[in-house]
Amino acid sequence: MLDQMKYVSDVLIDSPVPYQNLKDHALYFELNDEKVPVVSVRYLIEMKLHTERAQDIADVRHLRSILKDGKKD
């Protein structure tokens, strides 16, 4: 699934998901020979729902379609 995503990062100040949960369920991809942790799709959805911003709600629809299609968490 990560190959479908653009390399964009967000800085999160206040997460509704405890850091340890994010860390325990992180996905990893390689960038310049380094393993970079990224939040799982399920937790990303939870965090985006917490913001209630229009773009995040649109992102949630797309992320849910990825999960529905059986893509990797």
N, C-alpha and C positions, 0 to 999 in steps of 0.2 A: 504494500500500500504506500509506503514512503516514496516509492518511485513515481507515484501519481501526484504527489504534493510538490508545490513550489517550495523552495527554501526561504521561508519567511519566519521571522521570529517575533514573538510578543514578549514584553516584560510584564510580569504579573506581580502586583503588589499585595493583593489580598485574595487568597485562594479559599474557596469553600471546602477544598479537599486538603486534609493534612499532608504536609510535606512527605512524611514517611510513606504514606500510601502512594503518592506520586512516584517516589523513588523506587519502591518495591515493584511497581507495575510499569516502569519506564520501558520504552522501546529504544533501540540503539541503531544508529546508522553511521557510516563512515564518512568523514569529511576531512580531506587532506591528511589521510592516514591516522586520524583520531576518531575514536568512538564517541559520538555525541548523544547524550540521552534526550529523549523527547517524551512528552506526556502521551499516555495511551489515548486512543480515540474516545473511549468511554469517559475517561476523566476530563478530556478536553470538552466534550459535550456538557458535562456537569458544570465546568467552569464558565463556559460561554453562556449557559442558561442563567447563571448567577448575575451576569452583567446587565441583562435585559436590553442591550443595544441592538438596533435593527440589523446591523451587519452580522453580529454574533448569532442572532436568531436565524438568519439566512444560512450562515455557516453550519449551524446545527442541523438544518434540513439536509444539507449536502453530506455531512458526516454520518447522519443516520442512514442515508441511502447507501453509503459505503458499507456500513455494518450490515444492512439488510441484504446486500449483494454477497455477503459471506466473506468479505475481505478480512484480513488479519487485524486483530485488536491493535 
